Amino acid sequence: MATVKPDRFSIDNQLLARLSDLKSAKLAYREACLLLARQPDDEERKHAVAVLEAEIKVHEMAIERLEAAKLAQAEADSEQAKADRINTARAAAEAAAAASARIRATLDRLVDAFETTIGPALAELEALHRERASQAWAVATGTLGRAAASRSANAISRLAGQDPVASALITLLVRSGLGRVGPSLAPYVSVGAPAGGVGTPAEALERFDAQAKNLDAFLAETIESATRPQPATTEE
């Protein structure tokens, strides 16, 4: 990786150079003053002191200018940094507004799906379940009589019950991430998988198909049993 060479003309480097030169000039000035103190009338030594005094003044003035320039640069950098932060904040605000618009569009799609598809489909499922259970019970009572049908109530409830459909719906909810992916719905809605897991939607639908097949077989057997000739009974 290439290294960045320092800028020897930068304000910081110029300031360091001037401070170093000022320190050297002050040391030389001190020595020149000591020499002049020994020979106060020596014109050459007077001149050396005057030259060093002028040099020190030049360095001090240069340092003042550099410090002022450094302060101005710092203020400019601060203003630029502030402007950069504001620009970043504006970009973030625009992104947040865009996200809000997309969230609204997504909610609109979900509202439409629930109101026009999912909600009516759930209501239809409930009505169809009641219809199927009612018709299965009608088959049992019409062929077996109420007393015998009551003894078959558990079988009818199991074969015409909602468990396979409920399992399929739970599978879809869990696999869609409802309650886990997206906004938290707690504490109002909690969707969790049963202890044995939910499997796949295909497996849940297979369980429903098996239940429906068993119900059809049970009702067909019930009707067939009712149509079989009953053995005649003789009175003693």
Backbone torsions as a table, in degrees:
resi	resn	phi	psi	omega
1	MET	NA	128.1	-177.7
2	ALA	-69.9	140.2	178.4
3	THR	-91.7	145.8	179.0
4	VAL	-85.4	122.3	179.7
5	LYS	-73.0	137.3	179.0
6	PRO	-66.5	146.7	179.0
7	ASP	-86.9	108.4	-176.6
8	ARG	-71.4	-12.9	178.4
9	PHE	-97.9	7.5	178.4
10	SER	-67.6	158.9	-178.6
11	ILE	-60.1	-42.0	-178.6
12	ASP	-62.6	-44.7	179.9
13	ASN	-67.2	-39.3	176.3
14	GLN	-63.6	-38.8	-179.9
15	LEU	-66.5	-42.5	177.7
16	LEU	-61.8	-41.0	179.7
17	ALA	-64.6	-42.5	179.7
18	ARG	-65.6	-40.7	178.9
19	LEU	-63.6	-39.4	177.8
20	SER	-65.9	-42.5	178.7
21	ASP	-65.2	-38.0	179.0
22	LEU	-64.2	-41.5	179.0
23	LYS	-62.5	-43.9	179.1
24	SER	-64.3	-40.5	-179.8
25	ALA	-65.4	-38.3	179.7
26	LYS	-68.1	-37.7	176.6
27	LEU	-64.3	-44.3	178.8
28	ALA	-65.2	-37.7	179.0
29	TYR	-63.8	-39.6	179.3
30	ARG	-63.1	-44.1	180.0
31	GLU	-65.7	-40.4	179.7
32	ALA	-64.2	-37.4	178.4
33	CYS	-66.7	-37.9	178.1
34	LEU	-64.6	-42.4	179.0
35	LEU	-65.7	-39.1	179.5
36	LEU	-67.7	-32.3	179.6
37	ALA	-65.5	-28.3	-179.9
38	ARG	-77.9	-33.3	179.7
39	GLN	-133.7	78.3	-174.5
40	PRO	-60.1	-23.7	-176.4
41	ASP	-94.4	2.7	-178.1
42	ASP	-75.5	113.0	-176.8
43	GLU	-65.9	-36.2	-179.5
44	GLU	-64.3	-41.0	179.8
45	ARG	-71.0	-33.9	175.6
46	LYS	-62.2	-42.0	-180.0
47	HIS	-64.7	-41.1	179.7
48	ALA	-61.1	-42.2	178.9
49	VAL	-64.1	-42.8	-179.5
50	ALA	-63.7	-40.9	178.9
51	VAL	-62.8	-43.1	-179.9
52	LEU	-67.7	-36.7	176.6
53	GLU	-61.5	-42.4	178.7
54	ALA	-65.5	-39.9	179.5
55	GLU	-64.3	-42.9	178.6
56	ILE	-60.4	-42.8	-179.9
57	LYS	-62.9	-40.3	178.4
58	VAL	-62.0	-45.3	179.5
59	HIS	-62.8	-43.6	-178.8
60	GLU	-63.1	-42.0	178.3
61	MET	-65.6	-39.7	178.6
62	ALA	-64.6	-40.4	178.6
63	ILE	-63.3	-41.2	177.8
64	GLU	-60.7	-43.7	179.5
65	ARG	-63.9	-42.4	-179.5
66	LEU	-66.1	-40.5	178.1
67	GLU	-64.4	-39.1	176.7
68	ALA	-64.6	-41.1	178.7
69	ALA	-65.3	-39.5	178.6
70	LYS	-63.9	-42.1	177.9
71	LEU	-62.4	-43.4	178.9
72	ALA	-63.2	-40.6	178.4
73	GLN	-64.1	-41.5	179.0
74	ALA	-62.3	-41.3	178.3
75	GLU	-64.9	-40.7	178.5
76	ALA	-64.8	-42.8	177.7
77	ASP	-62.0	-39.6	179.2
78	SER	-64.0	-42.5	178.1
79	GLU	-64.9	-40.1	178.9
80	GLN	-66.0	-41.9	178.1
81	ALA	-61.8	-41.3	177.7
82	LYS	-62.7	-43.9	178.6
83	ALA	-62.6	-40.2	178.1
84	ASP	-63.1	-42.1	179.4
85	ARG	-64.0	-40.6	179.4
86	ILE	-64.7	-42.6	178.3
87	ASN	-62.7	-40.7	177.3
88	THR	-63.5	-41.9	179.0
89	ALA	-63.7	-40.3	178.5
90	ARG	-63.5	-41.9	178.3
91	ALA	-63.2	-40.7	178.5
92	ALA	-65.0	-39.2	178.5
93	ALA	-63.8	-40.4	177.6
94	GLU	-64.5	-40.2	178.3
95	ALA	-65.0	-39.4	178.3
96	ALA	-64.4	-41.0	178.5
97	ALA	-64.1	-40.6	177.9
98	ALA	-64.2	-40.1	177.9
99	ALA	-64.2	-39.1	178.1
100	SER	-61.1	-42.1	178.9
101	ALA	-63.8	-39.5	179.0
102	ARG	-70.3	-36.5	175.8
103	ILE	-61.4	-44.8	179.5
104	ARG	-60.8	-43.1	179.2
105	ALA	-63.1	-39.7	178.5
106	THR	-66.0	-42.8	177.1
107	LEU	-62.0	-39.5	177.7
108	ASP	-60.1	-41.3	178.3
109	ARG	-64.3	-41.4	-180.0
110	LEU	-67.3	-42.5	177.7
111	VAL	-59.0	-45.8	179.5
112	ASP	-62.1	-42.1	-179.6
113	ALA	-63.9	-43.6	-179.1
114	PHE	-69.5	-40.5	-175.5
115	GLU	-77.0	-35.3	-174.5
116	THR	-102.4	-19.0	-176.0
117	THR	-124.4	-61.9	-172.0
118	ILE	-68.1	-50.1	-178.9
119	GLY	-57.8	-53.4	177.7
120	PRO	-60.0	-36.6	179.5
121	ALA	-65.5	-39.9	178.0
122	LEU	-65.0	-42.4	177.8
123	ALA	-62.9	-38.9	178.7
124	GLU	-66.5	-39.9	176.9
125	LEU	-58.6	-45.7	-179.4
126	GLU	-61.9	-45.1	-179.8
127	ALA	-63.9	-41.1	179.7
128	LEU	-67.0	-35.8	176.5
129	HIS	-63.1	-45.5	178.3
130	ARG	-61.9	-40.8	179.5
131	GLU	-63.3	-44.7	-178.6
132	ARG	-65.2	-44.1	179.2
133	ALA	-63.3	-40.5	179.4
134	SER	-63.8	-43.2	-179.1
135	GLN	-69.6	-37.1	177.0
136	ALA	-63.6	-41.1	177.8
137	TRP	-66.5	-36.2	177.7
138	ALA	-63.3	-39.2	176.8
139	VAL	-62.0	-45.8	-177.2
140	ALA	-64.9	-47.0	-178.4
141	THR	-70.4	-31.0	-179.3
142	GLY	-74.9	-24.2	-177.2
143	THR	-107.3	-34.0	-175.3
144	LEU	-100.8	-20.5	-170.5
145	GLY	88.0	158.5	-174.4
146	ARG	-63.1	-40.1	-177.1
147	ALA	-63.8	-48.7	-180.0
148	ALA	-68.7	-36.0	179.0
149	ALA	-63.8	-37.2	178.3
150	SER	-61.5	-35.3	179.1
151	ARG	-70.5	-20.5	178.3
152	SER	-98.3	9.5	-175.3
153	ALA	-59.4	-40.7	-178.7
154	ASN	-63.8	-40.9	179.5
155	ALA	-65.3	-41.3	179.6
156	ILE	-65.2	-43.1	179.4
157	SER	-61.2	-38.9	-179.2
158	ARG	-70.6	-42.9	-175.5
159	LEU	-79.4	-23.8	179.7
160	ALA	-111.1	9.7	-176.7
161	GLY	-75.7	173.5	-174.6
162	GLN	-92.9	-1.2	-172.8
163	ASP	-55.0	-48.5	-179.4
164	PRO	-62.6	-39.2	179.3
165	VAL	-68.7	-42.4	177.4
166	ALA	-60.8	-39.8	178.2
167	SER	-62.7	-40.3	178.5
168	ALA	-64.5	-42.0	179.5
169	LEU	-65.6	-42.5	178.5
170	ILE	-61.9	-40.8	177.6
171	THR	-58.4	-45.5	180.0
172	LEU	-64.3	-41.6	-178.8
173	LEU	-65.4	-45.7	-178.0
174	VAL	-65.3	-45.2	-177.9
175	ARG	-70.0	-25.1	176.5
176	SER	-75.5	-16.2	179.3
177	GLY	90.4	8.7	-179.2
178	LEU	-57.8	127.8	-177.7
179	GLY	86.7	-14.3	-179.4
180	ARG	-120.3	-42.0	176.0
181	VAL	-104.0	137.4	-178.0
182	GLY	93.1	-168.9	-179.0
183	PRO	-60.5	143.1	177.5
184	SER	-67.7	134.3	179.4
185	LEU	-102.5	-0.7	179.2
186	ALA	-68.8	148.3	1.8
187	PRO	-92.8	11.9	-172.8
188	TYR	-80.9	-38.3	-176.8
189	VAL	-130.4	132.5	176.9
190	SER	-133.7	121.8	-179.8
191	VAL	-119.3	120.1	-179.5
192	GLY	-136.8	153.7	179.4
193	ALA	-77.6	145.3	174.8
194	PRO	-65.2	169.3	-174.1
195	ALA	-56.3	-39.0	-177.9
196	GLY	-85.0	3.2	-177.4
197	GLY	88.2	170.9	-176.9
198	VAL	-106.5	-16.3	-177.4
199	GLY	70.8	-154.1	-179.5
200	THR	-108.2	160.9	175.5
201	PRO	-56.4	-37.9	179.8
202	ALA	-61.8	-41.7	178.7
203	GLU	-65.2	-40.0	178.8
204	ALA	-64.1	-40.3	178.7
205	LEU	-68.6	-33.5	175.8
206	GLU	-63.5	-37.9	177.9
207	ARG	-65.4	-39.0	177.4
208	PHE	-65.2	-44.2	179.5
209	ASP	-59.7	-39.9	178.6
210	ALA	-64.9	-41.3	178.2
211	GLN	-62.4	-46.0	-179.6
212	ALA	-61.8	-40.3	178.8
213	LYS	-64.1	-42.4	179.1
214	ASN	-66.5	-37.4	177.5
215	LEU	-64.2	-45.0	178.2
216	ASP	-58.6	-43.6	-179.5
217	ALA	-65.2	-40.7	179.8
218	PHE	-63.3	-45.7	-178.9
219	LEU	-68.1	-39.2	177.9
220	ALA	-63.2	-41.9	178.1
221	GLU	-64.8	-38.8	178.9
222	THR	-62.9	-45.0	179.6
223	ILE	-66.6	-42.7	180.0
224	GLU	-62.5	-40.1	179.0
225	SER	-63.1	-36.9	-178.5
226	ALA	-71.3	-24.1	-178.4
227	THR	-91.1	-8.0	178.7
228	ARG	-71.3	142.7	176.3
229	PRO	-63.0	134.3	178.9
230	GLN	-90.1	139.7	179.2
231	PRO	-62.4	138.3	-179.4
232	ALA	-70.1	144.1	177.2
233	THR	-106.3	141.5	-179.6
234	THR	-110.0	142.9	177.9
235	GLU	-91.1	139.0	178.8
236	GLU	-77.4	NA	NA
